Amino acid sequence: MNNNHFCVIMAKGPGKTVLRMTYDRFSRIVPPENIIVVIHDNGAERARRVLPELPEKNLLLEPYSRGTAPCMTYATYTILRRNPNAVIVATPADHIIDDGPLFRDAIGKALAYASEKDVLITLGLVPTRPAPNFGYIQVRGGSTSSGSDRPLQVKTFVEKPDASLAQVFFSSGEFFWNSGIFVWKADKIRMELENYLPEMTSLFEGWETGLGTPSERAFIERAYAGCSKVSLDYGVMEKTGAAWLYPSRFLWADIGSLEELYEDSGYTDDRGNLVFTDRPGGHIQVAGVEDSIILCTENELFVGPRDPR
């Protein structure tokens, strides 16, 4: 593992199983001591219970929910104080991912590319069908882009389309599902954040002495109090000329789009259950259960209804 590689897990108060799964997934890729979890105050105790090995200094607590841009700003400045040469992979905690060779290969290649180039990498999933419930990213390169195994320059970001437009995107070969997973140098994302969101980043002025000290809590509360809610996609990625995409083919789904996962995951059984384990060689047998989600990791088991309403 490379000591310059860091992971930022952006947790929005997820259930304990997916947070544990996300941590375990990336602890096989970056040094565990370089994993940072950013979570709202109300999730702090849950994160401590689920990840008892996480150093307290690696648990960054947000006093208010302000979106992924302030979250990433807080994490970036924290990491830069520790390692100015850091390369970061940033990921939401609420994803289901097949943590196999395709995933590790994609992350490894993205980290290597971002280490050498001043770019902002996003992992784009090659679509398997015209799904209207996902965001899309269009790249430069034409209809053969989906077959590429090299980084591609981003052309535009598109929010969830309607069914007919999703079909156009799928047929074009130049649109990818937006995974929300990013890879970049810490100093590069710092420059882009400060360039495109100067009002927000100005609230963090003095971070060099305000973070990693006893005054950090008061510093962050002041900074967040003035922050507007803004996402990384809208605040930076849709504006920068440095956005690139690495085509990826691993199984992925946002927890918020589980219906999409049911349709095309290969992890559903004949009773409508989504059954997933990240244990190597693991196997789950299910009896008498229908339309449920069953997730199993080394330390956690989650069973819940497919539709929790």
ABEGO torsion letter per residue (X at the ends): XBAABBBBBBBAGBBAAAAAAAAAAAAAABBAAABBBBBBAAAAAAAAAABAABBAAABBBBABBAEAAAAAAAAAAAAAAABAABBBBBBBABBBBBBBAAAAAAAAAAAAAAAABBBBBBBBBBBABBBAABBBBBBBGEAAAAABABBBBBABBBBBBBAAAAAAAAAAGABBBBAGBBBBBAAAAAAAAAAABAAAAAAABGAAAABGBAAAAAAAAAAAAABBBBBAAAAAAAABAABBBBBBABBBBBAAAAAAAAAAAGABBAAGBBBBBABBGBBBBBBGBBGBBBBBBAABBBBBBABAX
